[in-house]
Amino acid sequence: MTTRIWLSEIQFSDNSKIAIDKNDIVVLFGPNNAGKSASLKEAGTLLRTKNNKGKVLKDITIEKDGSETELISFLVMSLNLSFMKENPLNIFSNIFCPIDFGF
């Protein structure tokens, strides 16, 4: 099984929603001061805390395939982090700890 994590839905502050399939590619474009950077910053906040008082995004829904162990194995292989083979969970726990992917 391929391990994947993706945003399946984004809800904006005006209550409009965008559904995203796991194979979709999302591109943010628009004029200056349209909210592109603010959306990315608020998405990061929502992924870490689920408590957002932002101006652009209201909520983000995350879906996943696979397990935490499969995800970490994939990251270790993809990033070629051979120095972490003894115990990669300790190092990755600092990265993923604030983000609850539901594993």
CORVEN-V994966 format. One record per residue. N is the residue number from 1. RES is the residue in three letters. OMEGA is omega in whole degrees, 0 to 359 (none if undefined). Layout:
N/RES/OMEGA ; N/RES/OMEGA
This chain:
1/MET/176 ; 2/THR/178 ; 3/THR/181 ; 4/ARG/170 ; 5/ILE/181 ; 6/TRP/173 ; 7/LEU/181 ; 8/SER/179 ; 9/GLU/174 ; 10/ILE/177 ; 11/GLN/182 ; 12/PHE/185 ; 13/SER/177 ; 14/ASP/180 ; 15/ASN/173 ; 16/SER/184 ; 17/LYS/174 ; 18/ILE/175 ; 19/ALA/183 ; 20/ILE/175 ; 21/ASP/186 ; 22/LYS/179 ; 23/ASN/180 ; 24/ASP/171 ; 25/ILE/183 ; 26/VAL/179 ; 27/VAL/175 ; 28/LEU/176 ; 29/PHE/180 ; 30/GLY/181 ; 31/PRO/176 ; 32/ASN/176 ; 33/ASN/179 ; 34/ALA/179 ; 35/GLY/181 ; 36/LYS/181 ; 37/SER/178 ; 38/ALA/178 ; 39/SER/180 ; 40/LEU/179 ; 41/LYS/180 ; 42/GLU/176 ; 43/ALA/177 ; 44/GLY/178 ; 45/THR/180 ; 46/LEU/179 ; 47/LEU/181 ; 48/ARG/191 ; 49/THR/187 ; 50/LYS/178 ; 51/ASN/186 ; 52/ASN/174 ; 53/LYS/183 ; 54/GLY/182 ; 55/LYS/189 ; 56/VAL/185 ; 57/LEU/177 ; 58/LYS/182 ; 59/ASP/176 ; 60/ILE/176 ; 61/THR/181 ; 62/ILE/172 ; 63/GLU/183 ; 64/LYS/168 ; 65/ASP/177 ; 66/GLY/183 ; 67/SER/178 ; 68/GLU/180 ; 69/THR/178 ; 70/GLU/179 ; 71/LEU/181 ; 72/ILE/177 ; 73/SER/178 ; 74/PHE/180 ; 75/LEU/179 ; 76/VAL/179 ; 77/MET/183 ; 78/SER/182 ; 79/LEU/179 ; 80/ASN/182 ; 81/LEU/184 ; 82/SER/180 ; 83/PHE/183 ; 84/MET/186 ; 85/LYS/182 ; 86/GLU/181 ; 87/ASN/183 ; 88/PRO/183 ; 89/LEU/181 ; 90/ASN/181 ; 91/ILE/182 ; 92/PHE/180 ; 93/SER/177 ; 94/ASN/181 ; 95/ILE/188 ; 96/PHE/185 ; 97/CYS/183 ; 98/PRO/183 ; 99/ILE/180 ; 100/ASP/178 ; 101/PHE/177 ; 102/GLY/178 ; 103/PHE/none
